[in-house]
Every structure is written in C-alpha cells, then in structure tokens.
Amino acid sequence: MQIYLDYSATTPPRSEVIALIQQMMVEQWGNPSSLHQWGQRAATVLERARLQVASLIQAEPESIVFTAGGTEADNLAIMGVARQYTRPQHLIISSVEHSAISEPVRWLEQQGWQVTRLPVNPQGRVNPADLQAALQANTVLVSVIYGQSEVGTLQPIEALAHITHSQGILFHTDAVQVAGRLPINVQQLPVDLLSLSSHKLYGPQGAGALYVRPGVELEPLLGGGGQEFRLRSGTQAVPTLAGFGLAAELAIAELETETLRLMQLRDRLFDQLAGVPGLIPTGDRLHRLPHHVSFYLDNADGDRLSGKTIVRQMNLAGIGISSGSACNSGKLVPSPVLQAMGYGDRAAKSGIRMTLGRQTTEADVDWTAMVLRQILERLAPEPVLSSR
C-alpha cells in the first residue's frame, strides 16, 4: 500500500494539466514576444494562463507577474521593494517565515537594514498588537506568511495588513500553501504583494506568480528583455505556465467541496492520533490549513527516536510524510519555526508533518494512523527500572 501524505511539499500534477502541457509543447512552442503568428499564438496561451491564475485570487490579470516559482516570487517582493532605496530602511517579518523570505531578509540585514522579527504564540500565530508596536517611521515593508507550511497555522493576514496600511506601508504575504485550498480575494484582502506557486495546487513545478497591486512599484531582479511588465525578464515558459493556469482554474471549480473534504480528513487523522503517548500536536487547531496535520515527539531522544527516524520508518511502510518543512528535512537541525514557537532543541528536531490532498481517502488516513501508532510503540524508549 502506497500513501503519499506530503502535499505541502509538492502535489502530483493533474492528468488534465499534463495533457495540456504536452499539447502546448507540440503546438505552441513560439516565443510570446515575437510578432509573427507563432509568437502571437503563444502570447494568447500565456495571457489565458494569466487570467486563470488571476481568477484564483480575484485579481486583475495585469497584476499577475509570472515567475519560476514561489521562492522567486518571495524574493521579487522583498528585494523588489528594498532595491528602490539607496540607504537601508526597516522591514518586518514574522519569526516563522519560509526560508524564501527569511534568507533574503537576512542578506538585507547584513547590508545594514533594520529587521524586526515578530514573535508568535505557542501555536505559531502573530499578535497584531506586536506588529502595531514594531512599526517605525522608516518601515517600508511588512511580510507575514499566510499559512505556515511546517505547523499549518494561518495568520490573521487581514488584520495585519490593515494595521500596516494605516501607516502607508506595503504588505506582502506568502500564500503558497493557502492558494487553491482556501478562498483568497485581493479585492477585499488589503495586501499589496502576494506569492503563489503552481506545484502546490497540482500544477507543474517551475512556475509561480507574484500578485502586485496596481500602483505598487518594484525593482526587477533580472535585467533583460523586459518581459512580465518589465519585472521579470526572460522568455516565459509557455507550456508550463499554461499548466499552471489550468491547475488554478480546476482548483477554483473544486475549492468549496475539496476544502471541506480535506478538513474532515484532517480532523479524522488528528482524532485518531489523539492520546497517543508522546505525540503532541503543533500549530493552531482552529486557525489552520485545511489539509495539514503536524506533531512533535515528546519523548524524542534525537537518536533512536526523532522526526527524521519516523519519516524513514513510515517510508519503509509505504507512507510518505515529512519532518518539518521539505527544505530542512535533509538536515537534523532544530526547526527554526518550532524554536520560534517556544520549543526546545530536542522537541524542535522531532517535528513531523502529514499533509493531505486530492488522492487522500478515509482508508488512507485510518491506515496511516494505525501504522504511526505501531512505529511509535516499537521505537518508544524503554522505561527505566529502579533497582532495589
């Protein structure tokens, strides 16, 4: 039995998406910047994809800038703002950001920028009052992740963005984990910049987008031909972006029913693992991504029993899960996200994540819960017997 439960890392591209990409590679291989018919046919495909992706978040098509993925979209948001200033300014992020935000911000800090990292509560959630207190006269950007990929917590993005806007400051959110799983309407959500990724919603890898609210100015990261409204030079990957567009359109059509189904499966898995000795839920159960289940191991010893060990044992049983975020799973180091939430180093090395998707069934959830319980029972530390 093979069960994939790592949908926050990547999702398998839908068959409809694969078929469209194959068709586009055969039929629409022109350069969309070319003026002849081959180029213009490709340009038409590209703009249809832009409209489809824009519809996912209720945006205008011209506010969508295509990138090579969510990481590039995040970097364009951060560095696109920062590069407009000749002198270092102040920016604010949360202490539970994805590395696609925290790393470029770290680089800016080394260049003299002031950085405030907002604390989170034990469930990983930012207090809007902390953002209000952190704003300064030279704050130029606030970036807070919408849905945390490692612990599943959703942030109060609307409240945070309203506070930021009240001071005339730009607000960005990484919505990679949220888009296609929960409704997003940028006509009502007061964000200026919002990052998306194709392969998180059953599209191809290597495609993403940054929503840029009309009137917001950015400096491009790449010099070149000035594609994507002069914000992202380079010939667009038309077949890949066509797949992204179709994946977005299909996600819209299924959003309401699939979100409810995933929430039910998520809660079923949490309930089946409730009370398992040493298995402690992480993240916010109320404000949570609909597909996300995560724990840490209270009795982890870092050797025989760790998050990485559980991932390996589950893989041997044919079940794919993750230890922490996918970007950190290759290294046995404490999770910065769990540390920010107040966990010690040993606990922060023992996080596990199970994320559900379109192919996940109740039987998959039930089998996974049973297998995980058995593995934990087998690997549990032996009780220490007192001598007489």
C-alpha positions in Angstrom: 0.0 0.0 0.0 1.5 3.3 -1.1 0.1 6.5 0.6 1.5 10.0 -0.2 1.0 12.5 2.6 3.4 15.3 1.7 1.2 17.6 -0.3 2.6 20.7 1.3 6.0 19.8 -0.2 4.6 19.2 -3.7 1.4 17.9 -5.3 1.3 15.5 -8.3 0.3 17.3 -11.5 -3.2 16.6 -12.6 -3.7 14.5 -15.7 -5.5 17.3 -17.4 -2.5 19.6 -16.7 0.0 17.1 -18.1 -2.1 16.6 -21.2 -2.2 20.4 -21.8 1.5 20.8 -21.3 2.3 18.1 -23.8 -0.1 19.7 -26.3 1.4 23.1 -25.8 4.9 21.8 -26.2 3.9 20.4 -29.6 1.7 23.2 -30.8 2.5 26.4 -29.0 6.3 26.5 -28.8 6.7 30.0 -30.1 8.3 32.9 -28.3 5.4 35.0 -26.9 7.4 38.2 -27.5 7.6 37.5 -31.3 5.3 39.4 -33.5 4.6 36.7 -36.1 1.8 34.2 -35.8 3.8 31.5 -33.9 4.7 34.1 -31.3 1.2 35.6 -31.1 -0.4 32.2 -30.6 2.0 31.6 -27.7 1.2 35.0 -26.3 -2.5 34.2 -26.4 -1.9 31.0 -24.4 0.2 33.0 -21.9 -2.4 35.6 -21.3 -5.1 33.0 -20.9 -3.0 31.4 -18.1 -2.5 34.9 -16.6 -6.3 35.3 -16.5 -6.8 31.9 -14.9 -4.2 32.5 -12.2 -5.6 36.0 -11.5 -9.1 34.5 -11.1 -7.8 32.2 -8.3 -7.3 35.3 -6.1 -9.9 37.6 -7.7 -7.2 39.8 -9.2 -6.9 41.7 -12.5 -4.8 39.8 -15.0 -2.3 42.6 -15.4 -1.4 42.4 -11.7 0.0 38.9 -12.1 3.7 38.6 -12.7 4.8 35.1 -13.7 8.0 33.7 -12.0 9.8 30.4 -11.8 8.1 29.5 -8.5 7.1 30.7 -5.1 10.7 31.3 -4.0 11.4 33.7 -6.8 8.0 35.4 -6.1 9.0 35.9 -2.5 12.4 37.3 -3.5 10.9 39.6 -6.0 8.6 41.0 -3.4 11.3 41.5 -0.8 14.2 42.6 -3.0 11.9 44.5 -5.4 10.9 46.8 -2.6 14.4 47.0 -1.0 16.3 47.8 -4.2 14.3 51.1 -4.6 16.2 52.6 -1.6 19.8 53.8 -1.7 20.0 53.7 2.1 19.0 50.8 4.4 15.5 51.1 5.9 13.4 48.9 8.3 11.3 45.9 7.4 9.2 43.5 9.5 8.7 39.8 9.1 7.3 37.1 11.3 9.6 34.7 13.2 8.0 31.7 11.3 8.7 32.6 7.7 9.7 30.2 5.0 13.4 30.4 4.1 12.4 32.1 0.8 11.6 35.1 2.9 14.0 34.8 5.9 17.1 34.3 3.7 16.8 37.4 1.5 15.9 39.4 4.6 19.0 38.0 6.4 21.1 39.2 3.5 19.5 42.7 3.7 20.2 42.7 7.4 23.9 42.1 6.6 23.8 45.2 4.3 22.6 47.4 7.2 18.8 47.1 7.0 16.9 47.0 10.3 14.8 43.9 10.7 12.1 43.1 13.3 11.0 39.5 13.6 7.6 39.4 15.2 7.2 36.8 17.9 4.5 34.1 17.8 2.4 32.4 20.5 2.9 28.7 21.2 0.5 27.9 18.3 2.6 29.9 15.9 0.3 32.9 15.5 1.3 36.6 15.4 -0.4 39.0 17.7 -1.5 42.1 15.6 -0.6 44.3 18.6 3.0 43.3 18.2 3.0 44.4 14.6 1.5 47.8 15.7 4.2 48.3 18.3 7.0 47.3 15.8 6.2 49.9 13.1 8.7 52.7 12.7 8.9 55.9 10.7 11.4 54.1 8.3 9.4 50.8 7.9 8.9 50.2 4.2 7.6 46.6 4.1 5.9 44.0 6.3 5.9 40.4 5.1 4.0 37.7 7.1 3.4 34.2 5.8 -0.3 33.4 5.3 -0.3 29.7 6.0 2.8 28.1 7.7 3.9 25.0 5.9 5.5 23.3 8.8 2.9 23.6 11.5 -0.2 24.6 9.5 -1.1 27.8 11.3 -3.0 30.5 9.5 -2.1 34.1 10.3 -4.6 37.0 10.8 -3.5 38.5 7.5 -6.4 40.9 7.1 -5.8 42.5 10.5 -2.1 42.7 10.0 -2.5 44.2 6.5 -5.0 46.8 7.8 -2.5 47.9 10.6 0.3 48.1 8.0 -1.8 50.1 5.5 -2.9 52.6 8.2 0.7 53.8 8.3 1.1 53.8 4.5 3.4 50.8 4.5 3.5 48.0 1.9 2.3 44.5 3.0 3.3 41.2 1.4 2.2 37.7 2.2 3.5 34.3 1.1 0.2 32.5 0.2 1.8 29.5 -1.4 0.2 27.0 1.0 -3.2 28.7 1.0 -4.0 29.4 -2.7 -6.2 26.6 -4.1 -7.1 25.4 -0.6 -8.9 28.4 0.9 -10.6 31.4 -0.9 -8.5 34.5 -1.5 -9.9 37.7 -2.7 -7.4 40.5 -3.1 -10.2 43.0 -3.9 -11.1 42.6 -0.2 -7.9 41.5 1.4 -5.7 44.6 1.7 -2.4 43.1 0.6 0.0 44.8 -1.9 2.0 41.7 -2.8 1.1 38.0 -2.7 3.2 35.0 -3.7 1.8 31.9 -5.5 3.2 28.5 -6.6 2.0 26.2 -9.3 3.2 22.9 -7.8 1.3 23.4 -4.6 -2.0 23.2 -6.4 -1.5 20.2 -8.8 0.3 22.2 -11.5 3.8 21.7 -12.8 7.0 22.6 -10.8 9.0 25.6 -12.0 6.1 28.1 -12.2 4.8 30.7 -9.8 3.5 34.2 -9.6 3.6 37.4 -7.7 0.5 39.5 -7.4 1.4 43.2 -7.5 -1.4 45.6 -6.6 -1.8 48.3 -9.2 0.3 51.3 -8.3 2.9 49.4 -6.3 6.4 49.9 -7.6 9.1 47.2 -7.7 12.7 47.0 -9.0 13.3 43.9 -11.1 15.8 41.3 -10.0 16.8 40.3 -13.6 17.9 42.5 -16.4 17.0 41.5 -20.0 14.2 41.9 -22.4 11.6 43.4 -20.0 9.0 40.6 -20.1 6.3 40.4 -17.4 5.7 44.1 -17.3 9.4 44.7 -17.1 9.5 43.0 -13.7 10.7 39.5 -14.7 12.9 39.4 -17.9 13.3 36.1 -19.7 11.3 34.2 -22.3 8.2 32.8 -20.5 7.8 29.0 -20.2 4.5 29.0 -22.1 3.6 25.3 -21.7 4.5 25.3 -18.0 2.5 28.4 -17.4 -0.4 27.1 -19.4 -0.4 24.1 -17.0 -0.3 26.5 -14.0 -3.3 28.3 -15.4 -5.3 25.2 -15.9 -4.5 23.9 -12.4 -5.7 27.3 -11.0 -8.9 27.0 -13.0 -9.6 23.5 -11.8 -8.8 24.5 -8.2 -11.4 27.2 -8.3 -14.1 24.8 -9.6 -13.4 22.3 -6.7 -12.4 24.7 -3.9 -15.5 24.6 -1.8 -16.1 20.8 -1.8 -12.4 19.9 -1.7 -11.6 22.2 1.2 -14.5 20.7 3.3 -13.4 17.2 2.5 -9.8 17.9 3.4 -10.8 19.5 6.7 -12.8 16.4 7.6 -9.9 14.1 6.8 -7.5 16.4 8.7 -9.7 16.2 11.8 -10.2 12.5 11.4 -6.4 12.0 11.5 -6.0 14.3 14.5 -8.7 12.4 16.3 -7.3 9.0 15.6 -3.9 10.0 16.9 -5.2 11.9 20.0 -3.9 10.4 23.2 -1.0 8.5 21.6 1.8 8.7 24.2 4.5 11.1 23.3 2.7 12.5 20.2 1.9 16.2 20.7 0.0 18.3 18.1 1.7 21.5 16.9 0.2 24.6 15.4 -3.2 26.2 15.8 -6.1 23.8 15.6 -8.7 26.5 14.9 -6.8 28.8 12.5 -5.3 26.0 10.4 -4.7 25.0 6.8 -7.4 22.5 5.8 -5.1 19.7 4.8 -2.4 20.0 7.5 -1.6 17.7 10.4 1.5 18.1 12.5 3.1 16.8 15.8 6.3 16.7 17.7 7.6 13.8 19.7 7.6 14.5 23.4 9.9 11.5 24.2 12.3 12.0 21.3 15.9 11.3 22.1 17.5 12.6 18.9 18.9 9.2 18.0 16.6 6.2 18.1 13.5 8.4 18.1 13.4 11.6 16.1 11.3 13.2 13.4 13.7 12.0 10.8 13.5 8.5 12.1 9.7 8.5 11.9 9.8 9.7 8.3 12.2 6.9 7.4 10.1 4.3 9.2 6.9 5.5 7.6 8.6 5.4 4.2 9.5 1.8 4.7 5.8 1.2 5.4 5.0 2.9 2.1 3.8 6.2 3.6 5.3 9.5 2.6 5.4 12.2 5.3 7.7 15.0 6.2 9.9 16.0 9.1 9.5 19.8 9.4 9.5 21.7 6.2 10.7 20.0 3.0 13.6 22.5 2.6 15.0 21.4 6.0 14.2 17.7 6.1 17.7 16.7 4.9 19.4 18.1 8.0 18.9 17.0 11.6 18.9 20.6 13.0 16.3 22.2 15.2 13.4 23.6 13.3 13.6 27.5 13.5 9.8 27.5 13.3 9.3 25.3 16.3 12.0 27.2 18.2 10.2 30.4 17.5 7.1 28.8 19.0 9.0 28.2 22.2 10.1 24.5 21.8 13.5 23.4 23.0 16.1 22.0 20.7 15.2 18.3 21.2 11.5 18.9 20.5 12.4 21.2 17.6 14.2 18.2 16.0 11.3 15.9 16.4 8.5 17.6 14.3 6.6 15.5 11.8 4.0 16.7 9.2 1.3 14.8 7.3 -0.4 16.9 4.6 -3.4 15.6 2.7 -4.6 16.0 -0.9 -6.9 15.1 -3.7 -5.9 11.4 -3.7 -6.2 11.0 0.1 -9.1 8.8 1.3 -10.5 7.9 4.7 -8.9 4.5 4.3 -5.5 6.2 3.8 -6.0 8.2 7.0 -7.0 5.2 9.0 -4.1 3.1 7.8 -1.6 5.9 8.4 -2.8 6.4 12.0 -2.5 2.7 12.7 1.0 2.4 11.2 2.2 5.5 13.0 0.9 4.2 16.3 2.7 0.9 15.8 6.0 2.6 14.9 5.9 4.8 17.9 5.2 1.9 20.2 8.1 0.0 18.8 10.5 2.9 19.0 9.4 4.3 22.4 12.3 4.5 24.9 12.4 1.6 27.3 11.2 2.5 30.8 14.0 2.9 33.3 13.6 0.3 36.1 14.6 1.3 39.6 17.0 -1.0 41.4 16.2 -2.4 44.8 
